[in-house]
Amino acid sequence: MAEKWKRKIALLTVTVFCAWLPLAGCKRAEPPQGDAPRLVSLAPNLTELVFAIGAGDSLVGRTDACDYPPEAVRIPAVGGFAMPRLEQLLAVNPTHILECAVEDASVKNHLSTLGIPIVNVPCSRLDDIPEAILQIGELTRREAQAQSLAEHIRTGIAHARASTASNTPRPSVLLLFAPDSPITTGTDTFVSDLLTLAGGDNAAADAGGKGYFRISLEWLLTRDPDLILCLFDTQGKDPVSAFASRTGWQSLKAVRTGRVKTVADLDTVLRPGPRVLEGLEQLKACLEGG
């Protein structure tokens, strides 16, 4: 069951496996000396980063999950998140493959035999984002645009840290990634970094898990967080209703007081990309919304 939900979470966010599964042996590729690069992106956040610096015309392939900006959907899909279909990938004749979370060992082995440079772009933590922008800017020859965007995000992060550093008390927040299975995250992930930046404390900070993991209802009842943040599709329903009648959950303080929330755009919170400051504002609204 845990593996089933890990796969579902991976479809929502590229952050789940970034910290655990960097592609072995990948090195930063040098920009091609002749023709412009032809890039395939294997992650939605990387697709967003390429477009954000004005290099969308260099993308010739994307994943099924790469749906932003709207122009991205016109690019041929070559497979799912971190799971390319090799025949379709080769058909677009890429010069580089961008990845940050290739999980399957057989896929990694096949990719390594294609003779196409594989560019690993680390994005597992909040502070990785500006560096990822600069890395892609160098590859696509959009250094000036990349520098501008990276500086904008660095400045936004710095201002947020300064404004929330002395906030007390800080609400305890459970980050919940599935509607019917208590999966959360430790402090070693992008989304936990973003929560801290917004002014909240990760309720699972000392749960002993790394990355994304299951917690027991008994542990949750003992911890009794101030807020439950649902980072999954609630299908337009009030997230409180999903837990109000569930055994054990209804006794949680957050459920009793209606402090079970979600955000308007999950992708801005779950994808470590150029919209990170938008995601930050959405998290702040959840924490400040009473």
Secondary structure, 3 states (H helix, E strand, C coil): CHHHHHHHHHHHCCCCCCCCCCCCCCCCCCCCCCCCCCEEECCHHHHHHHHHCCCHHHEEEECCCCCCCHHHHHCCECEECCEECHHHHHHCCCCEEEECCCCCHHHHHHHHCCCCCEEECCCCCCCHHHHHHHHHHHHHCCHHHHHHHHHHHHHHHHHHHHHHCCCCCCCEEEEECCCCCCEEECCCCHHHHHHHHHCCEECCCCCCCCCEEECCHHHHHHHCCCEEEECCCCCCCCHHHHCCCCCCHHHCHHHHCCCEECCCCHHHHHCCCCCHHHHHHHHHHHHHCC
